[in-house]
Amino acid sequence: MKTVPDSFWTAGRRVLVMAAAVLMAWPAVAETVILRLRAANPSTTTNQTVTVSSVLPKPAQPADVIDAGGFEISYDLHNGYYAIRQEVTLAPREVRTFRLELRDLWMISEEDLTALETHVARLRDLLKGSRQKVTVEELSELILRQIGAMRERQNAAKLPEGRVVDHLRAWETNREVLQRVRKDLGVLENLVFGAGKDPGVLEGSARAQPDAVPMEFAAGTVTNELTLKIRMTNPTDRSQSLPIRQDLPMEIGPADILDAGGLEALFDANRQMTYVYSAGIELGPRQERVFEVRIRDRWRQNTDHLDRLTGRATNLLSIAQTFKEYGSILTLSQGLVAELDALRTGGVPTMVNAEYVAQARDRERRIQTVESKILRLEELFRPQEIQRKLPEASMLDVPRPSTKTTWLIIYIILGFLGVFSLLFFLRWYGKSRAETNRSEGGEPPVSGGTPPT
């Protein structure tokens, strides 16, 4: 397996004639997925060099590749996924199929599903006889039904019997359902902790989500500058003028380009990305040129954000140490502090390549994971005081009105106010007309009387 870490641009006549690129299951292996690509040479007289390429479905990474099948694996700096690429020479009318084998990352293991069911049963037993028993029973049944639905959906599209497209769709749906399950589990864990009992290993997630924190940007400093090398090659034996275009990482804007290296820096409004471009570069036979584009380092560690998270994690650790009988909570708190310390390591590079950008983005994902766990512990330590202030725990069992019911109530109130306003207006209008008639014509004559002369 070859990994291409740097940006590259190969000039020359290359024909991409990939007829199909489909995911298929490999019958002999149950826990792998095969990416099969088919390339064809439509010519009937000449050989052609064909570029076979595709992308690895997320969240696959090079470490998940079991058999690369001769493909080079590179990281797409702009889109943030890994791509595969291979050049082959095909005879006239030749059709060839290529395969790449991956670990099956698109499933939730039966062990994980069973562990979640066991955790729900344990939490429900701990809350038996509590004042929130109705809420606990309903929420527990809801979670168990969702876990059962995930298992059925996954088994229906299990490889190698099922189709891979159904397998991936089931995984996407189950991933969304699992997020809701973990939030509901967090509610049960909070109730158990609020009742003075150990919820065990926290499987639930916090209701709140981490705020998006932009990567650090410090303009005008020397250490904030990186160089992106773009290589261009003429593989032919004759001189030619060739165009070049290189998309830049999604974090880079036009203002972040300090020196385009002889190329033109442009912005694609449709795709919302910055790129460097030249309509024609003169290259001699077999000549190679390297363009060095100087950009700002938008992937530096945000030390201020790490300091704030470390302060919050340290405070949580101090609180957790007062609950030493809850070993899992103390272990989680200690792990958060250690993870934040590990995230501070790393040098300051001078060159930007796919490996550096991929590591920086992975570090940001790890920081978001740590912040999610911090939010989880902060939420866990909060319910104890809130529950003591509730006059009746049965209030927790009162269902909230639906959105439709809420708007119906609002419309009824608005309609009542409209009718009341209309009646008030008619009453005021009638009274004002009566007063106007009296002032213009005097008192009306009494019936049967003599009119004045």
N, C-alpha and C positions, 0 to 999 in steps of 0.2 A: 504494500500500500504506500503510495506516494502522497505526501502532503505539500501543497504549494502555499507557503505562508505569505508571500509578498504579492502585490498587485502585478499583473503582467498584461501585455498587449502584443499579440503576435500578428504581424501584418502578412499579407499574402493571399493567394486564392485558396480559400477553404470552402468546401461545400457542406452545409449541414442538411442532411436528408434523413433525419430521424423520423421514421414512419410512426412509431408508437412508443410510449413510455408508460407502462402500467405496473401497478403493484400486484404481485401474485404470491400465493402461498406455496411454500416448498413442501411437497407431500411427505418427505422423509423426516422432517424436523418440525416439531409441534410449536416451538417457542421462538421461531425465527420468521422473518418476513423477507421475501425476495423482491428486489427492484429489478425488473427486466426491461431492457431497452432494445429496440429493433432499429437497425440502420440499413439503408438500401442505396445502391448505386443505380440511378435510373438510366444511365448511359448504356448503349448497346455495343459501343466500340472501344471506349477508353477506360482506364483505371481512374479512380477518383479518391482523393484524400477526404475522408469524412470525419467531422467532429461530432462525437456522441456526448451529449451533456444532459444533465437534469439536476434537480435539487434533492437533498435529503429531507424527507418529511420531518417537521419538528415534532419532538425535541431531540432528534437524533444528532449525535456528534461523532467525530472520528473514532472515539473509543468504543462506540456501539457497533462499529463495522466488523463483522466476522470474516468476510471474504470480500475484498474490494474488487476482485475481478479485473485487475489491471487499471482501474480508474485512478486518476489523481483527484484528491480531495482538497478543496480550497474554501476559504471563508469569504462570503459576500459582505464586504465592508458596509455597503449601504443598507441592504435589506436584513442583515443579521442572521443569515442561515448558511448552512454548508452546501456546497455544490460539488458535483462530480463531473469529470471531463476526461475524454480519451480520444485520441486521433488514430484512425486506422485507414489503411488503403484497401479499397474494395475493387474486385474485378468487375467487368461489365455485367450488369444485371444481378450482381451478387446481393443477397440479403443475409445479414448476420444478426444474431441475437446475443445480447450481453446481459450478464446477471451480477447483482451485488447483494450480498446477504447481510441482513441487520438483525440485531437482537429485537425481539418483540417488546417494544416499550409502550404499546398502546393497549394495555389491559391492566386491571386491578387484580392482584393475586387473590386467590381464594383465602389464603391465610390472613390477608389484610381485612377482607370482608368479614370473616369469622371473628377476628379480633375486635372489630367495631361492634358486632352483635353482642359479644361477651361483655364489652365495656358498657353498653347500654343496659344490659341485664343487671350488671353490678351496681350501676348508678341508681336504677329503679329500686333495687332491693334496699339500698342505703336510705332512700327517701320514703319507704313504706311507713304509713302512719303519720306522715308530715301533713301540715296544713295545706300544702300545695299538691296533694295527692292526685286531684283531678287533672291539673296541668301536667304533672309528671307522667301520668298514664297516657294521656292523649299525645303528648310530645314523644314519648317512648315508642308508642305504636306507629306514629308517623315516621320516625327514623327507621324502625325495623322494616316498614313497608318500602321505604325508599331503597334500603340496602338490598331487599329481596328483588326489587325491580332492576337494580343495577346488575345483580347476578344473572337474572333471566335474560336481560338484554345482551349481556356479554357472552353468555353461553350460546345464545342463538346465532351469534356471529363469530364463534370461536374458530380459529384456524387449526388444521388445514381444511376442515369441512366447509366453512363459510367463505364468502367472498371478502377480499381484503378491503374493498371500499366500504362494505357493511361493517367490517371490523373497526375501521377508523371512525366511522360515524358513531358507532356504539361507544367508542372511547371518548369522543368529544362530548356526547350527551352525558355519559357517566361522570366525566370530570366536572361538569357544571352541577350535577346532582350531588356529587361528593362535597362540593363547596358548601351547599346548603345544609347537608347532613352535619358537617363539622361545626357550622354555626349553631345548629340546634343542640348538638352535643355540648357546646360551650355553655348553653343555658342550663342544662342538667348539671354540669360540673360546678357552675356557680351556685346552684341551689344546694348541692351537697356540701360545698365548702362553707356556705352561709349557715348550714345546719351544724357546723362544727365537726364535720367528718372529712376523712381523707378521700379526695376523688381519684387518687392514683395518678398514673401517667396521663397527662392532659392530651387528649385526642381532639378536642374541640378547638375552634378558632374564634377570634374576637369578632364582634359585630362591626367594629370600625376597621377601616383599611388604612395602611400607611399613606401619607401624603407623598405625592411625587416631588422629589428633590432634584433640581437640575445639577448636572455634574459641574464641578468647580470651574470657573472661568476667570482667569486673572490676566487681563490684557497688559501688554507692554513689558512683560518680564522675560528675561532670556531663558529661564528654566521652563517657561511655558511654551516653548517653540519645538516643533517636531518636523521631520522631513519625511515626505512620502515619495518613494521612488517608483516611477512608472517606466517599464521596459518595453521598447518597441523593436521588433526584429523584421528584417526583410529576408525571408527564407529562399528567395529565388536567385538566379544567376544574372539578373539584369537589374539595372537601376530603375527606380520607380518612385513616384510621389504618392504617399498613402495618407489617408485621414487617420486621426486618432481622437478618441474620446474616452475619458475615464471618470466614472461616477465616484464621488467622494462619500465618505461615511455620512449617515443621516444626521449626526450631531454637528457637522460642519456647515456653516453658512458662508455667504460671499464675504462677509466682513472678517472671517477667520482665516482667509487665504492671505498670507503675508507676501508670498512670491510664487507666481504660477509657473516658474521655471521655463519661461519662453512660450508657454501655452496661454490660451485665453480662458479666464475664469467666467463661467456663465451659470445661470440659475434656471432650472426647468420648472416652470410654474405648475404644469400639469402633474408632474410626478413629485413636486415639492422636494427637490434635491439640487445640490450644487455639483457642478462637474467642470473639468478642464477639457479644452477642445482645440484642435487645429484642423483646418480643412485639408492641408497637405504638408507632409514632411518628406523631404528628399532623402532617400536612402540608397546607398550603393549596393552592389551585389553582396548578399550575406551580411550586410552591415547591421549593427545593433546600436541603438541610442537609448540612453537612460535620462529621463527628465526628473529633476528633483523639485518637488513642490513643497514649499515651506508653509506650514499651517500651525495654528494655535493648538495646544494640547487641551482638548475638551474632556479628557478622561482622567484627569488628575484626581487623586483622592480628595474628597470634601472633608477636610479635617474638622471643621466646625460642626458639621452634622454628626460625625463620628463622636466628637466630644459630648454633644448633647445626648446621643444614644447611650454612651458609656455612663454618663451621670444618671440617667433614668434606670439603666440596668443595675448600677451599684446601689441605688436606693431600693430597688426591688429585692436585691440580695440581702440587704439589711433587714427588710421586712420578713423575707423568707426564713432568715435565721431564727426568728422568733417562733416559727412553726417547724421546728426540727423534727417533730414526729411525722411530718408530711415530707418524706424523703424525696419523692419525685419532684415536688415543687422546688425544693432546695437545690436539687441537681440541675434542674432546668435553669434556675437563676445563675448558678455558677457557670453553666455552659454558655450563657449569653455573654457574660463578661469575658470569658476566654475567647469566644468567637470574635468579639469586637477587637480584642488585642491582636488576634491573628490577621484581621483585615487591615491593620495598619502597616503590615510588612510589605516590602517591595521597593525597588529602586526607582529612579527617575530616568526613563529612556530618552534617547535623542532621535530615534528612528521610529516611525509608525508603520506597523504591518498588521496583517490579519490576526496574528497571534496576540499582539498587544491589545488591539481593540476588542477581540473576543474575551480576553481575560478581564478587561476593564468592565465590559458589560456583564460578565458573570459575577464580578465583585459587586456591582450595583444590585443584581438580583439577590445575592447573599445578604446584602445590607437590608433590603426590603423584607427578606425572610426573618432576619433578626428583629426588625422593628415590629413585624406582625406578632412575634412571640412576646415582645415587650408589651404590646397592646393587650395581648391575651392575659398576661399576669396582672397588669393594671386593672383590667376588667374583673379578674378573679378576686382581687383584694377589695373591690368596691362594694359588692352586694351586701356584705355583712352589716354595714351601718344602715343601708337603705331598707333592708327587711325589718329592722327593729322599729323603724318609724312608721311602718304600715299598721293602721289600726286593726284591720281584718285581713288575714292572709287570703280569705276567700275572694277578695277583690281581684286577685291574680287570675281567677277562673272566669271572670267576666269577659266574653269575647268582644273585641273591638268591632265597630261597624265597618262594613266594607266600603270601598271607594264609591260604589254606586249608591249605597244608602246614604252616605255622607252628602253627596251632591243632591240627592233627592230632598233631604232635609233643608239644604241651603235654598233650593228652588222654591220649596213650600214657604219658607220664611220670606223670601223675596216677593212671592206672589201675594202673601198676606199684606206685606208693607205696600205693595202697589195698589191693592184694592182699598186699603185704608187711606192712602194718599188721594185716590180718585174720589172717594166719598167726602173727604175733607175739602177737596177742591170744589165739588158740586155744591156743598153746603155754603162755602164761602162765596161762590159765584152767585147763588140764588139770593143770599142775604144782601150782597152788594147791589144787585139789580133792584131789589125792593127799596133799598135806601135811596137809590137814584131816582126812582119814580116819585117818591114822596117829595124829594127836594125840587123836582121840576113842576109837577102838577098839583101839589098840595095833597090834602087828605081826600081820598075818594068819597063820593056822595053816599049817604046812607040810603038803603033801599026804601022806597015809598016816600021819601022826603021831598021838599021843594028845592029845586036848584037855585042857587044864588043868582041875583040879577045885577 
